[in-house]
Amino acid sequence: MKKLVFGFIATVLILSSLAVCGYYIGRNVLFRVAHTDVIQEVSKKYDVDPYLLMALVAKESAFNKEVMESYSPTETYNGAINLTDTAAQDWANKAGIILNKPADIADPKVSIELAGYILATAKQNVGNDTKKQIAEFLKRNDATKNNDTYVNEVASSILIYRLLYMNLD
């Protein structure tokens, strides 16, 4: 009987340790996030899903500071959501966001706000279907672009972000 109780306790401790390690690795390595305050603010402002917004920014920049804050006139895509200079200016004009210079897209707050506006526009165009919103977002630089793999990867990561960051709603 003692062996059975000991085995049960050991199993519970091992599973608990694995869960804690998995949670830690998930949040700090595989699905890390930055600028959650901006994501929450933008998602409320534009009435978009904060986890969808988070998943899209993660897909585009992995919340890597160097990528999010990068701008190079020789690069095709810049900022946290990889916009072309032309697309960034077009979306900013539509959203009423002032870009004083193309490099302003390298400000994560600006990029995330543009992402929120683009998602809100997608939501108006296609309704509440998340996969359709992602597909519309994908067209932000090129209206003809489509990629089912991208859509499915982002849709899958939304669920993981919901589990790891439950306090964003």
C-alpha positions as CSV (number, residue, x, y, z in Angstrom):
1,M,0.0,0.0,0.0
2,K,2.9,2.4,0.9
3,K,4.4,1.7,-2.6
4,L,1.1,2.6,-4.2
5,V,0.7,5.8,-2.3
6,F,4.4,6.7,-2.9
7,G,4.0,5.9,-6.7
8,F,0.9,8.1,-6.9
9,I,2.5,11.0,-5.1
10,A,5.6,10.7,-7.3
11,T,3.5,10.6,-10.4
12,V,1.6,13.7,-9.3
13,L,4.8,15.6,-8.5
14,I,6.4,14.6,-11.9
15,L,3.3,15.7,-13.8
16,S,3.0,18.9,-11.9
17,S,6.7,19.7,-12.6
18,L,6.2,18.9,-16.3
19,A,3.2,21.2,-16.4
20,V,5.0,24.1,-14.7
21,C,8.1,23.6,-17.0
22,G,5.8,23.4,-20.0
23,Y,4.1,26.6,-19.0
24,Y,7.4,28.4,-18.3
25,I,8.9,27.3,-21.6
26,G,5.7,28.1,-23.5
27,R,5.5,31.7,-22.1
28,N,9.2,32.5,-22.1
29,V,10.7,30.6,-25.1
30,L,8.2,29.3,-27.6
31,F,5.3,31.8,-27.3
32,R,6.9,34.8,-25.7
33,V,5.1,38.2,-26.0
34,A,6.0,41.8,-25.6
35,H,3.9,45.0,-25.6
36,T,0.8,43.3,-24.1
37,D,-0.4,46.7,-22.8
38,V,-0.3,48.0,-26.4
39,I,-2.1,44.9,-27.7
40,Q,-4.8,45.2,-25.1
41,E,-5.3,48.9,-25.8
42,V,-5.4,48.4,-29.6
43,S,-7.7,45.4,-29.5
44,K,-10.2,47.4,-27.4
45,K,-9.9,50.5,-29.6
46,Y,-10.5,48.5,-32.8
47,D,-12.7,45.8,-31.3
48,V,-10.5,43.0,-32.4
49,D,-9.5,39.8,-30.7
50,P,-6.3,40.5,-28.6
51,Y,-5.1,36.9,-29.1
52,L,-5.5,37.1,-32.9
53,L,-3.6,40.4,-32.8
54,M,-0.9,38.8,-30.6
55,A,-0.6,35.7,-32.9
56,L,-0.2,37.8,-36.0
57,V,2.5,40.0,-34.5
58,A,4.2,36.9,-33.2
59,K,4.0,35.3,-36.7
60,E,5.5,38.3,-38.3
61,S,8.2,39.2,-35.8
62,A,8.3,36.6,-33.1
63,F,8.2,39.6,-30.7
64,N,11.9,39.8,-31.4
65,K,13.0,43.4,-30.5
66,E,15.5,43.7,-33.3
67,V,12.8,42.7,-35.9
68,M,10.0,44.7,-34.3
69,E,12.1,47.9,-34.2
70,S,13.9,47.5,-37.4
71,Y,13.7,49.8,-40.4
72,S,15.9,49.8,-43.4
73,P,15.1,51.7,-46.6
74,T,16.7,48.8,-48.5
75,E,14.5,46.2,-47.0
76,T,11.2,45.4,-48.6
77,Y,9.3,44.8,-45.3
78,N,9.7,46.6,-42.0
79,G,8.4,46.8,-38.5
80,A,6.6,44.3,-36.3
81,I,4.1,43.3,-39.0
82,N,6.4,43.5,-42.0
83,L,4.8,46.3,-44.0
84,T,6.1,47.8,-47.2
85,D,6.7,51.6,-47.0
86,T,3.8,52.2,-49.4
87,A,1.4,49.9,-47.5
88,A,2.4,51.4,-44.2
89,Q,1.6,54.9,-45.4
90,D,-1.7,53.8,-47.1
91,W,-2.9,52.0,-44.0
92,A,-1.8,54.8,-41.7
93,N,-3.7,57.3,-43.9
94,K,-6.9,55.2,-43.7
95,A,-6.5,54.8,-39.9
96,G,-5.7,58.5,-39.3
97,I,-2.3,57.6,-38.0
98,I,0.5,60.1,-38.8
99,L,3.7,58.6,-40.1
100,N,6.2,61.5,-40.3
101,K,8.7,59.3,-42.0
102,P,8.7,55.7,-43.3
103,A,10.9,54.6,-40.3
104,D,8.0,55.3,-38.0
105,I,6.8,51.8,-38.8
106,A,9.7,50.6,-36.7
107,D,7.9,51.8,-33.5
108,P,6.1,48.7,-32.2
109,K,3.2,50.9,-31.0
110,V,2.7,52.2,-34.5
111,S,3.0,48.7,-36.1
112,I,0.6,47.1,-33.6
113,E,-1.9,49.9,-34.0
114,L,-1.7,49.5,-37.8
115,A,-2.2,45.7,-37.3
116,G,-5.3,46.4,-35.2
117,Y,-6.7,48.7,-37.8
118,I,-6.0,46.2,-40.6
119,L,-7.7,43.5,-38.6
120,A,-10.7,45.7,-37.9
121,T,-11.0,46.4,-41.6
122,A,-10.8,42.7,-42.3
123,K,-13.5,42.0,-39.7
124,Q,-15.7,44.5,-41.4
125,N,-15.1,42.9,-44.7
126,V,-15.4,39.2,-43.8
127,G,-17.2,39.2,-40.4
128,N,-16.2,37.2,-37.4
129,D,-14.6,34.2,-39.2
130,T,-11.1,34.2,-37.7
131,K,-9.5,32.3,-40.6
132,K,-11.0,34.8,-43.1
133,Q,-9.7,37.7,-41.0
134,I,-6.2,36.2,-41.0
135,A,-6.4,35.7,-44.8
136,E,-7.5,39.3,-45.2
137,F,-4.6,40.5,-43.0
138,L,-2.2,38.6,-45.1
139,K,-3.2,40.8,-48.1
140,R,-2.0,43.9,-46.3
141,N,0.9,44.4,-48.7
142,D,-0.5,42.7,-51.7
143,A,-4.2,42.3,-52.3
144,T,-3.7,39.0,-54.2
145,K,-1.6,37.2,-51.6
146,N,-3.0,34.0,-50.1
147,N,-1.4,31.3,-48.0
148,D,-3.4,28.6,-46.3
149,T,-0.4,27.4,-44.3
150,Y,0.0,30.9,-42.8
151,V,-3.6,31.1,-41.9
152,N,-3.7,27.7,-40.2
153,E,-0.5,28.4,-38.3
154,V,-1.8,31.7,-36.9
155,A,-5.2,30.2,-36.1
156,S,-3.5,27.4,-34.2
157,S,-1.3,29.7,-32.2
158,I,-4.3,31.8,-31.1
159,L,-5.4,28.8,-28.9
160,I,-2.0,28.5,-27.3
161,Y,-1.8,32.3,-26.6
162,R,-5.3,32.1,-25.0
163,L,-4.0,29.3,-22.6
164,L,-0.7,31.0,-21.8
165,Y,-2.0,34.6,-21.5
166,M,-5.5,34.3,-20.1
167,N,-5.8,37.8,-18.7
168,L,-6.0,39.8,-22.0
169,D,-9.8,39.8,-22.4
